[in-house]
Amino acid sequence: MSLKEIPISKGLPLLGHLFDYKKDRLQMLKKAHVEFGGIFKLKVGPKTLVVITQPEQIEHVLQKKMDIYIKKTNADQLFGKSIGTANGAEWKKQRSLIQPLLNPRYFNNIFEDVKSIIIKNTDHYIDKLNNGENIRELFSKITYDIILKCMIGLDSYDKFHAVDNAIQEMTDFISNDKYSFIDLPEVINKKKQNFKKSLSLLNEIIYEGIEQADTENPRSLVSVLKKEIENNNDIKDKKAFIRDNIFTLLYAGYDTSALTLSWLSYELSLHPEWLEKCFDEVKDLDFQNLTYPEIKDLPIITACVNETMRLYPPGWAFTRFATEDDDLCGYQIRKGDILLYSPYLTHRDGHLWDNPDDFQPERFVGKSPVEIGRFQFIPFGAGPRTCTGMQFGMMEIKAILIYVLQKYRMQLSGERPKMDARVTLFSTNNYQVKLKER
């Protein structure tokens, strides 16, 4: 039986859909998804993307045939040769080293630090927030401090705004650079210059943590990882190995967690019934004496977090590169094709979800993501390459929520946020939500 050709939307000659993609890539992709169905090709500048949206297609690429669909992305400019960018045997080696370190003992060890950071930052920044600051500023400050202390082992709190700006500069450059026709030299490319400056700042902080790992915070992941690979002769450049993987986990645990908390605060401000259900679930917990195992069994909180990540997955799209021809659920894939799968599109597919654009946490209550559909709900990716930092992210999101909910109500204080798909799912007009004391 012959394989079906994938329908294609070519757009303008030469440019394809480049302008629409840069203007509002979410709307452009949603429109194409409605027009062409579950799989389609899209020409964006010099590249043609094969967009897949259905669970069986995603399972095929991320699990069944993962060996022929590899990561090949410009994100290695950020993450180097880390667990997030490596392929094949190199990825398996890194996964086997890093994943076991993110275990319950590690989380139990750092949980006291996590709680003290949450208390200090929330109480300190609440006045600034309620005088008009973006609520993402508060959540980013907390997650930044948690990452710095618990992963890198430093207290570089004074560099928060510089680091936050650096991360936004880098993600903006990465998300637009891959669709450029011309690679302008750095001397006349302001965005590339800013990218390199930002990268240098982050590298400086991480390398400082590596140098001080033995004395500053022996519980930090840098310190643990440093000891773990000390006598591993397979890793030639140990400092670069630690830098690349810590950078990857820093990015995953800082920006994505802060964005999830920001989107959730917005939704809870619109749905006071769910806000109060969340409060009822945590109001009797003693935060000062809270332990890591206690935050796991919170069905209402977990459902609200999952529903937020369904509507606003921080990693809204990912790509894979086909290394050989393949039959993808009856469609012809050719060697060299770039496949894009988007949690955003899959999570808002009306054939997969009832009322897909509505905030309805009840769809997750009493159900695990596996029961919902292992390749239907994919905020952390899926298959063997599911995000390594998933547990860390969920830990800090839940811990922050517990403390905030016990003391405050969320209240919308301005216009609603407007989605902006960069490397992560951002908002063009911030998150105008205040915290009001109970």
Protein Blocks (a to p, Z undefined) as FASTA:
>chain_A
ZZddddddebjghklmmmmmmmommlmmmmmmmmnombdcddehjbccdddfbfklmmmm
mmmmmmmmccddfklmmnmpafklggcjllmmmmmmmmmmmcfklmmmmmmmmmmmmmmm
mmmmmmmmmnopafklmmmmmmmmmmmmmmnopacfklmmmmmmmmmmmmmmmmmmmmpf
bdcdfklmmklmmmmmmmmmmmmmmmmmmmmmmmmmmmbmklmmmmmmmmmmklmblmlm
mmmmmmmmmmmmmmmmmmmmmmmmmmmmmmmmlmmmmmmmmmmpcfklpcfklmmmcfkl
mmmmmmmmmmmgfblbdcdddfbdcdeehiacdehiacdddfklmmmcfklpghklbccf
klmgopafklnopklpcfnogajklcfklmmmmmmmmmmmmmmmmmpccddfbdcddddd
dfbccdfklpadddddZZ
